[in-house]
Amino acid sequence: MILLYTLIGITASMISALPLGASNIVVIYTTIKQNLKLAMKVAFAEGVAEVLI
C-alpha cells in the first residue's frame, strides 16, 4: 500500500510540475474541441518551432 501511495504521489507531482505555456494550452484546447489527430499535428508543428527558435 505504501508503494502505491508513493507512486501516486510521484506521478501527481510530476504532472503538476509541468509548466503550461501557450503552446501546451493550444494543444489541450485543440484536443478538447477538435480531435486527437489534429492535436498531434499541432503539437508536432509547435515542437519543430520550439527547436528552430
N, C-alpha and C positions, 0 to 999 in steps of 0.2 A: 504494500500500500504506500509506503514511503517513497519507493521508486516511482510509482505512478504520479504522486503529487509533485515530486521533483521534476519529472519530465513535463508535466503540465505547466509548472512554474517557469521552466526554461523556455518552453515554446511561447508562452504568453509574453515573457519579457523580450524575446527576440522579435516578435510581431509588433509589440508596442514601441520598440526602439527604432523601427524603420521610419525614416523621415518622409513625410508626404509632400513632395514637390508638385509643381504644376503639371509635369508630365505624368506623374503617377495618378493624379486626380483625373486627368483626361482619360487615361486607360480604364480606371474604375468606372467613370461615368459612361464610357463607350460600352463597357461590358454590361452594365445595368440596362442602358437604353437600347442598345443595338443587339449584338451577339458576340460570342467569344472569338469567332474567326476575324471579324473586323477589329476587335480589340487587340488581337495578336499582331495584326498588320500595323496598327498604330504604335504598339509597343516596340516592334522591330524598327520602325522608322524613327522613333524617338531615341532608341538605343544607338542607332547609327549617328544621329545628330549629336548626341552627347559625346560620342567618341571623336567625332570630327571637330567639335568645338572645344 
